[in-house]
C-alpha cells in the first residue's frame, strides 16, 4: 500500500490558487503541485515557442511523471472552507463572538471579514488549529478512499 506524507498533503491543500492542482504520485510517494497550464503542455507533449527557461526546467522535471497514475488531492472545491468557517463559528461558546463571525461570513469579502473578526477577538490561533484538524480529516478520508497509508509527520 503506497504511503503519503500528511505534512506534504496538508501543505499542498494550502496552495492559494485555483490554477494549481496537487497530486499524489504513488511510485515515488511524492506530492506534486502542477499548474493547469503545465498539465496541458505535458498532455500535448510539445513545449510552445517562447516558453520561459524556468518553465522549461519545471516541465522537464514533471515529464518523468506517469500522469495516468497521479491521484488528485482534494481541491478547494472539495474542502468547502466557507463551511469550515461556519462550523467553527457555530461551535464558539460566547454568543457575541459566534454572532460576529457568522455575520462576517455573509456577503462580499466574507473571507477577509472573517479574518478581521478573528483578529478582533484574538481567535486566530483557535481558527488555525480547527482548520488544520479539519484538513487532516479531509486528507485521512481521501487516503482511505484511495487505499493509501498516511504517515503522520506533522510534529
N, C-alpha and C positions, 0 to 999 in steps of 0.2 A: 504494500500500500504506500503510495507516494506521500511524503510529508511536506507541509508548508509551514514556514515561519510565521507565527502570529504577528510578531512585530512588523515584518515586511508587508504582510497583508494589511495591517492597520495603517501603516504609512501610505500604502497605495490608495486606501479609501480617502485619504486627506488631500489627494490631488485636486487642486482648486478649479480645474476647467472641465467642461463637458466635452472638450475636444480630445481628451485623452481617455484611454480605456486601459485598465490594469488586467493582466492575465497571469495565471499560474502556469509555469512550464514544467510538466511532470518529469521530463527527462533530467533536468538539472536541479529541480526543486526551487528555482528562482521565481520571483515575482517581477514581471516586466511591465512597464508603462509605455504604451505606444499611442502616438497621435493618430487620429483618423487619416490624416494626410500620409503619414508614413505607412500605414496599413494599406492604403490604396496603391501606393508606389510598390510595396512589396508584392501585393497580389498581381499587379500588372507586369512585374518583372523588369521594368525599364525606369531608369532614373531620368527625369526630364532635364533638358538642357537648362542651364542657368541655376541648377540646384547648388546652394552654398556648400563649401567644403565640409563645414561642421556637420551638415545634414547628411552628406555622403558618408562620413565616418560613422555616424549613428546608424544609417541604413546598412552599412557593411556589417556592423555588429548584429543587427536584427536579422540579416539574411540567413544566419545559421539556425534560426528558429523553425521548428516544424509548426507552421501556422494552424494546421489541422488538429494538432494535439493540444493547443493552448486552451485553457479553461478560463473564461472570463470571470473576474471577481465581481461582486455586487457593484452596481453603479450608483450614482447619486439618485437616480430614479428608483432604484431598489431600496435605498436606505430611508427615504422619506424623512429627512431631517426636520421638516416642519412638524411632523407628527411627534418626533422625539422632543422637540421644544414644548409642544403642548402637554405631553405626558409628564415631562419634568415639572412644568408649571403647576399642573393639577396635583402633583404629589407634595407640593410645599404645604407645610402646616400653617404658616402665617397667612391670614386672609389678604392683607394688603399686598404682600409680595406676589401671591398667586394671581390676584386680580390684575395687578400692574403688568405682569408678564403675559397673561392671557390677552390683555388689551394690546400689548405691544406686537403680538404676532399676527394681528389682523391689519390688512391694508398694505399700501405701498411701503417698501422699506422694512418689512417685517423682521428680517434677519438683523439688520442694523439696529432697529429699535429694541429688539430682544437683547442684543449685546449691551446696549446703553442701559437698559433697566437692570440687567445682571450686574453691571458695574455700580449702579446706584446703590444696590443692596449688598454689594460685596459677595455675590453668588457665583462669580466666575469659576472658582476652583470646584465648587459643587457641580456646576453645569459640565465642566470638562470631565470630571470623574464619571458623571452619569452618562455622558455621551460616549466616553471610551468603553464603559461597560456595555452599552447598547451595541457599539461597533463590534466588540468581542463576541457578543451573542450572535450577531449577524454573520460574522466570519465562521463561527462554530457551526451554525446551521448550513451555511454554504458548503463548508468542508464535508459535513455529513451527507448532504445531497450528492456531492461529487465523489464520495468514498475516499476522502483524503484524511490523513492524520494531521493534527495540528500540534506543532511544537511551541509550547508557551515559553517564549524567550523575552517576555516583556519586562522582566525585573531589571 
